[in-house]
Amino acid sequence: MSTKLLKAAYSPEDFRLRGHQLIDKLADHLNASLNGRSPKVINWSSPDDERNYWINFLENGEETTLFDEIIQKSIHIHHPKYLGHQISPAVPITALTSILGAQLNNGMGIYEMGAAGTAMERIVTDLICSQIGYTAKANGFLTSGGTLANLTALLSARKKVVKQNVWQEGYSGKLAIMVSEEAHYCIDRAARIMGLGDDGIVKIPVDKNFNIRVDLLENCYKKAAEKGLEIFAIVGSAPATATGIYDNLKALAKFASEKNIWLHVDGAHGGAAIFSKKYSKTVRGIQHADSVVIDGHKMMMMPGITTALLFKDGNNSHSTFSQKADYLLQESAEQDWYNLAKRTFECTKYMMSLHWYTLIKSYGFALFDEFVTTLYDSGEKFAGLIQKDPDFELAAKPMSNIVCFRFIGNIDSASEQNLRNKKIRQQILEEGEFYIVETKLRELHYLRVTIMNPFTTPEIMEKLLAKIKGLAKI
């Protein structure tokens, strides 16, 4: 059989040529995006139209224009008018580490398959543990996203707190966790995957500013106990991603200690505040958490997806899973931290540690400080503009770079206000000059921005508000 096509596909010189061309295209795209020269952040089309476009391109498009088409049809995260979901405008050097990791393709489930990446991962997670304020007993690992990290942490909590070995024996009782009603939906999903059901997710109400009601913790705990529920963990949001509001981690830590339950902090978005000298106050008490999640692809400028899961007592990360794969993983007298498949859901892991290690080596923690501080400052500035304009209303004073607000104008009806804000957001999406999202809080429809670009200026914020006011009149 001929291997002509295989040789062409693996050609180093073809890779070199295409690589140089792609880097040039991406550098031009980055330049246009960062400087706001691209007229649109998003080129919106309906799902069916987009699918049909790519069906046609697969059949009729020029292969040489493929990368250009992908860039053109993708949302431009690096544009300063991107104010949507909490996805980071990745630092360009991490595009290079992505290429490096993809080409080397070292699956890091076992040490011998990814020695360099595994060692880097241990170093990075140890550094983050130290920044949190943990002792030398702490350690952690990287995993594929906050959803998986939160599920893994709750499994570790169950393993540690619940007396019965649920992993091996199952559980006939009723287990539960406590969490703010504004927590990210992945916590709810994790609890349901674990079989906790509706009753097993004890949601704590929030106050008018969407802060968790710590004064209700004791009462909610007692009511759960009266139902026969065994609470084994409480989850703190740092922050809740819908509102950007941080839970009082210090109070949650005190409560968890009193009840002898696990405190987990979902810091997927804002756990990186540990690096900000100005805003580390938002995560005061995080050092008391039994586990912490921090996404690299949110507030740490990395491509998706990569998440750090850190444990105050590293022993707990080794006991979560107890499945054997003798052809790969043998029992060892010491904790073989270097065989990561024993500690993570992934049995094959890509080399995500390259992003973290390279950023730290190249720029140090000061880069994270600048990024978080700049964006959180921008959240305050944007909220200040809204507060000065009687046509707008804030949902709550922001604690991060997430700001929820709504156009009210001279509209008295809440239902009409909801419809108007939904319409405004859809028009902004279809026009494509800005990208913002929406959320619903207490039956009210809010526009929601997450300022992810450190080069988003107050002038751009003012232009967005002017755009909204203009659309509101249509």
Secondary structure, DSSP 8 states (H G I E B T S, - for coil): ---HHHHHHT-HHHHHHHHHHHHHHHHHHHHHHHTT-SS-S-----HHHHHHHHHHHHHHS-GGGHHHHHHHHS--TTSTTB-SSS-----THHHHHHHHHHHH---TTSGGG-HHHHHHHHHHHHHHHHHHT--TT-EEEEES-HHHHHHHHHHHHHHHH-SS-HHHH---SEEEEEEETTS-HHHHHHHHHTT-TTTTEEEE-B-TTS-B-GGGHHHHHHHHHHTTEEEEEEEEESS-TTT-----HHHHHHHHHHHT-EEEEE-TTTGGGGG-TTTGGGGTTGGG-SEEEEEHHHHS---S--EEEEESSGGGGGSS----BTTTB---SS--TT-GGGTSS-SS---THHHHHHHHHHH-HHHHHHHHHHHHHHHHHHHHHHHH-TTEEESS--SSSEEEEEE-TT---HHHHHHHHHHHHHHHHHH-SSB-EEEEETTEEEEEEE---TT--HHHHHHHHHHHHHHHT-
